[in-house]
Amino acid sequence: MLQVPFIRDNKDLVIERLAKRNIDAAEDINQVVALDEARRGLQTKLDNALAEGNKLSKEIGGLFKSGDIDKANVLKEKTSQLKVDSKELTEALNNTTSALNELLYKLPNVPNKLVPSGNTEDDNEVVFKEGDIPILDDDALPHWELAKKYDIIDFELGNKITGAGFPVYKGKGAKLQRALITYFLDKNTEAGYTEFQLPHLVNEASGLGTGQLPDKEGQMYHVAADNLYLIPTAEVPGTNIFRDVVVNEIDLPIAITGYTPCFRREAGSYGAHVRGLNRLHQFDKVEIIRVEHPTKSYEALNGMVAHVKTILQELKLPYRILRLCGGDLGFTSALTYDFEVFSTAQDRWLEISSVSNFETFQANRLKLRFKNSEGKNELAHTLNGSSLALPRVLAGILENYQTKDGILVPEVLQPYTGFKIIN
C-alpha cells in the first residue's frame, strides 16, 4: 500500500510513474489527497471536541465541589452536546478512513525509475543472457512426451485424481523433483538464508498484507468454510511472519527461505503454451525473502539476482534475465527481474523466477517497521524471489539434457538423485 504522505508530497511523480503501468491514476490520486485532507480535518475536530469535553468535566467537578450547581449544569449540557458531536465526528472519521483505505488497497506500487515503459511481456528489456542453447536431434521431444516415454510424470493420472494441472511425479521423476528442492534449499541456506517450513494456507489478513488480496483474489483457491486461502507462493506466509513486527535496525537484513507447494487457479489459461509443466494449478517452489533497510534494498536485489544466476550456471541451463516493463510489472512490485530458461524442444523461453523489490509497499500493509538509530519506527523494505520454481526448470532439464540414450541429470544434482541418467 502506498504511503499517504508520499502521495501527498509527490502527487505529480506518483501519477507519472503509475502511467508506466498504463494507468491514468490522476483521478484516484486526487481523491486520495482529498480524502486524506478530509480525514485530517475530522481528526482535528474530534481531538478538539474530546479535549474540550475533558476540560469541562474537570471544571464541572470543581463547580459541584464549590456549590455552584447552576453553572455546573450549564457546562453539563455543553458536555452532552460535545459527546453527540464526538460520536458524529467519529463516525464520519471512520467512514472517511475506510474510503481512503479502500482506494489505497486498489492502487498498485509506484514503479522504480529503472522500469521501462511498455504494455506487454514483449516490451520487457533483456538485460543479461548466458549459456549455450544445445543442438538437439531432429526427433527431440518436448518434456510432456519425454515424461510419458520414461514414465516419470503422469499428467493423465493427475487429471483422474484431481483435474488438469495437477501432475503425478513417479519414480526417477519424483526423485529428481525432490533433488531440485533440496539442492535449491541448500544453495539458499549456504548463501545465508534461514530455512523455514511454512503453512500452506493463510488467513485473509496475510493475503492483504503481501498484496495478493484483493488484487489476485480470483486466482487463489479459497476455503470458504474457514475463510482460508491456499498459498500461491511461499512469499505470503513467509513475509507475514513479520506482520505487525518492529525489528531492531541491528537485526537487518533478515533473510529466509522455504519450500512449499503453490496453488493457483490460473483462470483463463488455455492453449499449447500451457501444455505439460508450462502452467499448473499445483506446483513446487523454493522462495527467498528479505527484509532490508531502505538504503540497502537495491543492493540486496542485485545480490538476489546474482544468487539465482549461480544456480542456473551450476545447472548449466541457457537462461536470460528480463527487466519487466510497467505493463507487465506485478501489482506490488517497484522493480522486477524475471529469469527465463530456453526450452530447446519447444523453441521458446520459459519463466522460472521473478526477483522483486517491493520497497515499502508490503511493509506499509504489514506494519513491518524497524527502530532506526534515532529510536523512531520506520518502514522496512521487503524483497522476494523464486529460487527456484520447479516445473519449468524441470521442463528445461528434461528437454535440454535429452540424448538418444536417455535424459542426463545435471552433474550438480547427481549427489542428490543418486543416478546420472533417466532411461
C-alpha positions in Angstrom: 0.0 0.0 0.0 1.3 3.4 -0.9 2.0 5.8 1.9 -0.4 8.8 2.0 2.3 11.4 3.0 4.4 10.2 0.0 1.4 10.6 -2.3 0.6 14.0 -0.8 4.1 15.3 -1.2 4.8 13.7 -4.6 1.4 13.7 -6.3 2.7 14.5 -9.8 5.5 12.0 -9.6 3.2 9.2 -8.4 0.8 9.9 -11.4 3.7 10.0 -13.8 5.2 6.7 -12.5 1.9 4.9 -12.4 1.5 5.9 -16.1 4.3 3.4 -16.8 1.7 0.8 -15.9 -0.6 2.3 -18.5 -2.8 3.6 -15.7 -4.3 7.1 -15.6 -4.3 7.4 -11.9 -4.8 11.2 -11.7 -8.5 10.9 -10.5 -7.7 8.3 -7.9 -4.6 10.2 -6.6 -6.5 13.4 -6.4 -9.3 11.6 -4.5 -6.7 10.1 -2.1 -5.4 13.6 -1.4 -8.9 15.0 -0.8 -9.9 12.1 1.4 -6.7 12.5 3.4 -7.4 16.2 3.9 -10.9 15.5 5.0 -9.7 12.8 7.4 -7.1 15.1 8.9 -9.7 17.8 9.3 -12.2 15.5 11.0 -9.4 14.1 13.3 -8.5 17.6 14.4 -12.2 18.5 15.1 -12.6 15.2 17.1 -9.4 15.8 19.1 -10.6 19.3 19.9 -14.0 18.1 20.9 -12.6 15.4 23.2 -10.1 17.8 24.7 -12.8 20.3 25.4 -15.0 17.6 26.9 -12.2 16.5 29.2 -11.6 20.1 30.2 -15.2 20.8 31.0 -15.6 17.6 33.0 -12.8 18.7 35.3 -14.4 22.2 35.7 -17.8 20.6 36.4 -16.3 18.6 39.2 -14.8 21.7 40.7 -18.1 23.6 40.5 -20.0 20.9 42.2 -17.5 20.9 45.0 -17.8 24.7 45.4 -21.6 24.5 45.3 -22.0 26.4 42.0 -24.7 23.9 40.8 -26.3 26.2 38.2 -23.1 26.8 36.3 -22.1 23.1 36.6 -25.4 22.1 35.0 -24.9 24.6 32.1 -21.5 23.0 31.5 -23.0 19.5 31.7 -25.3 20.5 28.8 -22.3 21.5 26.8 -20.5 18.2 27.5 -23.6 16.4 26.4 -23.6 18.2 23.1 -19.8 17.6 22.8 -20.5 13.8 23.3 -23.0 13.9 20.4 -20.6 15.9 18.2 -17.8 13.5 19.1 -19.9 10.5 18.1 -20.8 12.1 14.8 -17.2 13.1 14.1 -16.0 9.6 15.0 -18.5 8.0 12.6 -17.5 10.5 9.8 -13.8 9.9 10.5 -14.2 6.1 10.3 -16.2 6.3 7.1 -13.6 8.6 5.5 -10.7 6.4 6.7 -12.4 3.3 5.3 -13.0 5.0 1.9 -9.4 6.1 1.9 -8.0 2.7 2.7 -10.3 1.0 0.2 -8.9 3.3 -2.5 -5.3 2.7 -1.4 -5.8 -1.1 -1.5 -6.7 -0.8 -5.2 -3.6 1.3 -6.1 -0.5 -0.6 -7.3 3.0 0.2 -6.3 4.8 3.0 -7.9 7.4 1.7 -10.5 11.0 2.4 -9.9 12.6 4.8 -12.4 14.5 1.9 -13.9 11.3 0.2 -15.0 10.9 0.6 -18.8 7.7 1.8 -20.4 5.6 -0.9 -22.2 2.3 -2.7 -22.4 3.0 -6.4 -22.5 5.7 -9.0 -22.0 7.0 -8.2 -25.5 8.2 -4.9 -24.1 10.3 -6.3 -21.3 14.0 -5.5 -21.5 16.6 -8.2 -21.8 19.5 -7.2 -19.5 21.5 -10.4 -19.4 21.9 -13.7 -21.3 24.1 -16.7 -20.7 24.6 -20.3 -21.7 24.7 -22.1 -25.0 21.5 -23.4 -26.4 22.1 -27.1 -27.1 21.6 -28.5 -30.6 19.2 -31.4 -30.4 18.4 -34.2 -32.8 15.6 -33.7 -35.2 13.5 -36.2 -33.3 13.9 -34.4 -30.0 10.8 -34.4 -27.9 9.0 -31.8 -25.7 9.0 -32.6 -22.0 5.4 -33.9 -21.8 6.3 -36.6 -24.3 9.6 -37.4 -22.6 7.7 -37.7 -19.3 5.4 -40.3 -20.9 8.3 -42.1 -22.7 10.3 -42.6 -19.5 7.2 -42.9 -17.2 8.4 -40.1 -14.8 5.4 -37.8 -14.8 1.8 -38.8 -15.3 -0.5 -36.0 -16.4 -3.5 -38.2 -17.1 -3.3 -39.8 -13.7 -3.3 -36.4 -12.1 -6.3 -35.4 -14.2 -8.1 -38.5 -12.9 -7.3 -37.8 -9.3 -7.9 -34.1 -9.3 -8.1 -32.4 -12.7 -5.9 -30.8 -15.3 -2.8 -29.1 -13.9 -2.2 -31.5 -11.0 0.6 -33.9 -12.3 1.8 -37.0 -10.5 5.6 -37.4 -10.4 6.8 -41.0 -10.4 10.0 -43.0 -9.8 13.0 -41.0 -11.0 10.8 -38.1 -11.8 9.7 -37.8 -8.2 13.3 -38.3 -7.0 14.6 -35.6 -9.5 11.9 -33.3 -8.2 13.0 -33.9 -4.6 16.6 -33.4 -5.6 15.9 -30.0 -7.0 14.0 -28.9 -3.9 16.9 -30.0 -1.6 19.5 -28.5 -3.9 17.8 -25.1 -4.1 17.3 -25.1 -0.3 21.0 -26.0 0.3 22.1 -23.2 -2.1 19.9 -20.7 -0.3 21.0 -21.7 3.2 24.7 -21.6 2.1 24.0 -18.0 1.0 22.9 -17.1 4.5 19.1 -17.6 4.3 17.5 -19.3 7.3 15.2 -22.2 6.3 11.5 -22.1 7.4 8.7 -24.7 7.0 5.6 -22.6 6.4 1.8 -23.2 6.4 0.2 -23.9 3.1 -3.0 -22.0 3.9 -3.2 -18.4 5.1 -5.9 -16.1 6.5 -7.3 -13.0 4.8 -5.1 -10.7 6.8 -2.0 -12.4 5.4 -3.3 -12.2 1.8 -3.9 -8.5 2.3 -0.5 -8.0 3.9 1.5 -9.1 0.9 -0.9 -7.7 -1.7 -2.4 -10.9 -3.2 -5.8 -9.6 -1.8 -7.8 -8.0 -3.2 -5.7 -7.9 -6.5 -5.4 -11.7 -7.1 -8.4 -13.0 -5.2 -9.9 -14.6 -8.4 -6.6 -16.6 -8.9 -6.5 -18.0 -5.4 -8.2 -21.1 -4.1 -10.5 -20.1 -1.2 -11.7 -22.5 1.5 -14.9 -20.6 2.2 -16.0 -22.6 5.3 -12.8 -21.4 7.2 -12.1 -18.3 5.2 -8.6 -19.5 4.4 -6.7 -19.3 1.2 -4.3 -21.9 -0.4 -1.0 -20.1 -0.9 0.0 -19.1 -4.4 3.6 -18.7 -3.2 5.7 -19.0 0.0 6.1 -15.2 -0.2 2.7 -14.9 1.5 3.2 -16.9 4.7 7.0 -16.1 4.8 6.6 -12.3 4.6 3.7 -12.4 7.0 6.0 -13.7 9.7 6.9 -10.0 10.1 3.3 -8.6 10.1 2.9 -6.1 13.0 6.5 -6.5 14.0 9.0 -3.8 14.9 12.6 -5.2 14.4 15.8 -3.6 15.6 17.9 -1.9 12.9 20.9 -4.1 14.1 18.9 -7.2 13.1 18.7 -6.1 9.4 18.9 -7.7 6.9 16.6 -10.6 7.6 16.9 -13.4 5.0 14.7 -16.5 5.0 14.0 -19.3 2.6 11.3 -22.0 2.4 9.9 -24.7 0.2 6.1 -25.0 -0.3 3.7 -26.4 -2.9 1.9 -23.5 -4.5 -1.7 -23.3 -5.7 -3.1 -21.1 -8.5 -6.4 -21.2 -10.3 -4.8 -19.7 -13.4 -8.3 -18.9 -14.8 -8.3 -18.2 -18.5 -5.1 -20.1 -19.3 -5.6 -22.3 -22.4 -3.7 -23.4 -25.4 -0.5 -25.2 -26.4 1.7 -22.7 -24.5 0.3 -24.0 -21.2 0.8 -27.7 -22.0 2.6 -30.1 -19.7 4.6 -28.4 -17.0 4.3 -25.0 -18.6 1.3 -23.9 -16.5 0.0 -25.8 -13.5 -2.6 -25.4 -10.7 -0.3 -27.0 -8.1 3.5 -26.8 -8.3 6.5 -26.8 -6.1 8.7 -23.7 -5.5 11.5 -22.6 -3.2 11.4 -18.9 -2.2 13.9 -16.4 -0.8 12.6 -13.4 1.2 14.5 -10.5 2.6 13.6 -7.6 5.0 16.1 -4.8 4.3 17.0 -1.3 5.4 15.6 1.1 2.8 19.1 2.4 1.8 20.3 -1.2 1.1 17.4 -2.9 -0.6 18.5 -2.3 -4.2 22.0 -3.6 -3.4 20.2 -6.6 -1.9 18.1 -7.0 -5.0 21.2 -7.2 -7.1 22.6 -9.8 -4.7 19.5 -11.9 -5.1 19.7 -11.7 -8.9 23.4 -12.8 -8.7 22.4 -15.7 -6.4 19.8 -17.1 -8.8 22.4 -16.7 -11.6 24.8 -19.0 -9.8 22.1 -21.7 -9.5 21.4 -21.6 -13.2 25.1 -21.6 -14.0 25.5 -24.8 -12.0 22.6 -26.4 -13.7 24.1 -25.4 -17.0 20.9 -24.2 -18.5 20.7 -21.4 -21.1 18.9 -18.5 -19.5 18.2 -14.8 -19.8 17.2 -12.0 -17.4 14.5 -9.5 -18.2 13.7 -6.2 -16.5 9.9 -6.1 -16.6 8.2 -3.2 -18.2 5.4 -1.2 -16.5 2.6 -3.1 -18.2 4.0 -6.5 -17.1 5.0 -5.4 -13.6 3.3 -7.2 -10.7 0.8 -5.2 -8.6 3.0 -4.9 -5.5 6.4 -4.6 -7.2 8.6 -1.5 -7.7 11.1 -3.4 -9.8 11.2 -7.0 -11.0 13.7 -9.1 -12.8 12.4 -12.3 -14.5 14.6 -15.3 -15.2 13.7 -17.5 -18.2 15.3 -20.7 -19.4 15.3 -21.7 -23.0 13.2 -24.8 -23.9 15.0 -26.2 -26.9 12.4 -28.7 -27.8 9.6 -26.1 -27.6 11.8 -23.3 -29.1 10.6 -20.8 -26.5 11.7 -19.1 -23.3 10.0 -20.3 -20.1 9.8 -18.1 -17.0 11.3 -19.8 -13.9 11.9 -16.9 -11.4 10.8 -13.4 -10.5 13.0 -11.4 -8.2 11.4 -8.2 -6.9 11.8 -5.2 -4.6 8.5 -4.0 -3.1 10.2 -1.1 -1.3 7.7 -0.1 1.5 4.5 -1.2 -0.3 4.1 -4.5 1.5 5.7 -3.2 4.7 3.0 -0.4 4.9 0.2 -3.0 4.7 2.0 -5.4 7.1 3.0 -2.6 9.5 6.5 -4.0 9.3 8.9 -1.5 10.8 12.3 -1.2 12.3 13.6 1.1 15.0 16.2 3.4 13.5 19.3 4.9 15.1 17.2 7.8 16.4 14.8 5.5 18.1 12.0 6.2 15.6 9.9 3.5 13.8 10.5 3.4 10.1 9.0 1.1 7.4 11.4 -1.6 6.1 11.8 -2.7 2.5 10.7 -6.2 1.5 12.0 -8.3 -1.3 11.4 -11.8 -2.6 12.3 -14.2 -5.4 11.9 -17.7 -6.7 15.0 -19.7 -6.1 13.5 -21.5 -8.0 10.1 -22.5 -9.3 10.4 -26.2 -10.2 8.1 -27.1 -13.1 9.7 -25.1 -15.9 13.2 -25.8 -14.5 12.4 -29.5 -14.7 11.0 -29.0 -18.2 14.2 -27.3 -19.2 16.3 -30.1 -17.8 14.3 -32.8 -19.5 14.3 -31.1 -22.9 17.8 -29.7 -22.9 19.5 -32.8 -21.4 17.8 -35.4 -23.6 20.0 -37.7 -25.6 19.4 -40.8 -27.7 20.3 -42.9 -24.6 18.1 -41.1 -22.2 17.9 -37.9 -20.1 21.1 -36.9 -18.5 21.0 -35.5 -14.9 22.9 -32.2 -14.4 26.1 -33.0 -12.6 25.3 -30.8 -9.7 22.2 -32.8 -9.0 23.7 -36.2 -9.2 24.7 -36.4 -5.5 21.0 -35.7 -4.7 19.5 -38.1 -7.1 21.9 -41.0 -6.9 21.7 -41.6 -10.6 23.2 -39.9 -13.7 20.6 -40.7 -16.4 16.9 -41.3 -16.8 16.4 -44.2 -19.3 
